[in-house]
Amino acid sequence: MQYLTAGNHQLEYTWYGPDPDEAPTLVFLHEGLGSVAMWRDFPERVFAATGLGALVYSRAGYGDSDPIDLPRPVHFMHDEALINLPQVLKATGVREAILLGHSDGGSIALIYAGTEAAAHQGVRLRGLILEAPHVFVEDVGLVSIRGIAERYRNGQMRDRLQRYHGRNVDGTFWGWNQVWLDPSFRGWNIEEYLPQIRVPVLVIQGANDEYGTILQVKAIEDGCRAPVNTILIEDCGHSPHVDQPEFTIAAICRFLREQVDYLSTSLQEARVGKVE
């Protein structure tokens, strides 16, 4: 594990594969309770299948990154997209990026791609890969978020999350849970950013996602002017890379080859063939 500074916080990160000057970089943006460790071996497997670099980092308040002051502001995802993510990319020397965001991380990717931040930081954005992204608040998601708070209070979920967030586990959980349940967050909506997105988009949604519905996907399809490829996975919840990892990796490889035109060398094509 390595550390960098962004947004006045020290953030943990790890890197798989080639340096930024040798290949494009997949930038992994974790979910609302995620971290570097909670991706498990997925980033390494994606690197092995594609040959692209993989940057994986924990945002402030997660994993072994610095804690944050609570409560989180309602605009926290905008801060991550417009302030912290550009600093992370600069600190790690990323030149060409494909953002791979899960849940909150997918929303952060959409905000970044839909603003001038993506055009003036010396980074060429080439595509978005989004797992279960949110573009507005749905009642089904709020019901699940309320329910997960009860599971955390009874201790079982806290013990599991502590393995990934250590001494900061309470701040991690309540920082995420309380901002989503804040009444002022009910009107959160990022659809205004979608028409400005000019790069190909892949959306991967689980049919049994307890935090969002197909309406999120349809909003992205309708709002983006760039090509949007969507995949609905049966027998899959909120985390396709956990519930259906082989299917998810194969979908990513097809998208990169067909839409982003990155997997063009014989070595990379051979890697794709191993997972399809």
N, C-alpha and C positions, 0 to 999 in steps of 0.2 A: 504494500500500500504506500502511496505517495500523498503529498499534501500540496495544495495551492491556496492562494488568497484571492477571494472574490467577495464583493459586497461587504468588506471589512470583516470577513470571517475566514477561518482556516477550514478548508474542505478536503475531505479524503477523496482520492481517486485512484483508479488503476487503468492500465492500458494494455490492450492485446494487439498484437500484430504490428504492421509496418508503421514507421514514423509518418507524420503529416506530409512531408515532402516526397514520400514514396508512393502514397496511395490516398484516396479519399478516406474520410473518417466517419464511422457511425457513432453518433453521440447518443448515449442512453440516458433518458430522463425518466426517473422512477416515479412510481405512484405516490399517493398521499401518505402512506405508511411505509414506503420503501427505503432502500439504501443500496449501496454497492453490493453488500452481502446478500440482500434479499433477491437480487437477480439470479443468484445461484450460478450455475454454469452456463446460463443462456448466452451472455455476451461472448464467451469464449467459443461456444458452439457456432454462433453466427460468424465470428471471425474465421473459424476453420472452414465453414461452408463457402464464404465469399472471398476471403483473402484481403478484405478491407480492414483498416485499423478500427479499433473499438475503444472509445473513451467512455468510462463509466465513473460517475461521481455521485456523492451524496450531498444534497443541498443542506444548507445550514439548518440545524435542528434535527438532523437525521444521522443514523449510524455513528461513526466516530468523528463527524464534522462538529464544529463549534455549536453549542446550543444557541437559542435565540430568546429574545424577550417576548413574553406572551402578554396579551393575546395577539395572534397573527392579525394583520389588517385584512379587510375584505379584498383588497387589491393585491394580495400576496403573489398570485400567479403572474400578474402583470410585472411586478417587481422582479420576479425570477426571470421572466422572458426578456425584459428590456434593460435590466441592470446587471444581474448576476451571470446569466448565460453568456452574454458577449464577453464579460471578463474572464470566464472560464475558457472560452475558445481562444482568447488572446493569450492567456497564461500558458496554454498547452500547445500553441502554435498551429492550431487547426486552420487549414487553408480551404479545403472543400469538405462540406459536411452534408450528411444525411441525418436528420434528427429522428430518433426512434423513441417515442414517448408513450408511456403507459398511464392511462387514467389522468390524474393531474398533470403528469409529464406530457401527455398528449396535448392537453390544453395549452401548456406552456409553449410547446412547439408551434401550435397554430398561431398564438399571439406573436411569437417571434417572426414567423414566416409572413404574417400579415401586416408588418410594420416596416418602417424604414430602417429599423435595427438590422434587418437582414441584408441591407444593401450598403451599409457604410462602415462595417467593421473589418473590412479586408478579408471576409470569409465568403466564399461562393457557396450558397445553399443550393443543393441539387435535388432534394426530395424529402418527403415526410413519410414516416411509417408510424401509424398511430394505432395503439391497442386501447380499445374502450375509452376513447376520448370524451370529454364533456364540453359542450358549447353553451349549454344553459342548464338550469337546475330543474330536476324532475322530482315529483313526489315520491316515486319508487326509490330513488336514491336516498332521499332524506329519511324514509322509513328504515332503510337498511343501516344508515349511519346512526340513527337513534338506537337501533337494536344492537349494534356492535358495541355501543357504550356500555350496555348492560353486561355483555360478555367480558368486557375489559374489567368492569368493577368486580366481577366474581373471581378474578385472579387468573383464570386459565389462559386467556389471551395475553395478559400482561406478561406471564412467564415466557410465552413463546416469543413475543416481540422483544423482550429484554435481551435475548441472544443476539439481536441485530442492532439494538440501539443502546445497550448498556445502561449506564447511570442516568441517561437522558430520556429513558423510555416514557416516563409520564409526560414530560414536555412534548415529546414527539406525538404521542397519541392525542392528548387533549388539545394541543395546538392545531392539529388537523380537524379533530372531531368538533370542537367548539366553533371554529370559524365557519364550517359548512352548515352548522345549525344556528348560526347567528341570524336573526330575522332580517337584517340588512343584506345578507348574502342571497336571500331568496330571489332577488332580481338580477343576480349576476348573469351576464350573457356576453359571449364574445363573437356572435355571428357577424358583427360589423367588420371583423378582421378577414373574413373568408374571401370576399371578392378581390382582395389585394394579393392573394397567394398565387404565385406564378410558376410553381414547381409541381411535378407529379406527386400525387398523394395516394397512399395505400392505407385503408382503414380496415382493421381486423376486429370484429365484434363477436363476442360469445352470445349464442342464442339464449343462454340462461343467466346473463349478467344481472346481478341483483342491484347494481348501482346505476344502470342506465338502459335505455331501450333503443330500438332501431330508429327512433325519432332523431337521436343524436347523429346517426350516420346519414340519414336523409337530409338533415340540415347542412351537413358538410358537402354532400353531393350537390345540393341545390345552390349553395352559397359560393363555392369555389369556381373560379373561371378556368383553372388548370384541370387536367385530367384527374379524376378520382376513381380509384379502383377499390371496390368494397368486397369483403369476404365475411359472410356470416357462418360461424362454426357451430354445428350442433354439438350437444353434450359438452358445452364449454361455458364457464362462468366469466367472471370479471378479468381473469388473467390467462389469456390464450397461451402465453409462453410457458405457463405452468401446467394448464389442463391439457393442451394439445401442442406440445413443443415441436414435434417433427413436422406436423402440418404447418405450423406457424413459420418455421425456418424455411420450408419449401416455398411458401407463399412470398416470403421476403426475397428469396433468391430469384424467383420468377419476376417479381416487380423490379428488382435492380437490373436484371438482364434486359427485360422488355421495355420498361418505361424510363429508367434512368440511364440505361446503356453503360453500366459500369462493368459488368461481368463479361468482358470481351476476350481476355487472353485465354489461351488453351488451358493454363493451370487453373484459372478461376472457373472455367466451364467444367473442368473435370471435378472440381469441388462441388459444384452445383449438382452434378449428376449423382453424387453420393447420397444426397438427401431427397431426391425426387423419385 
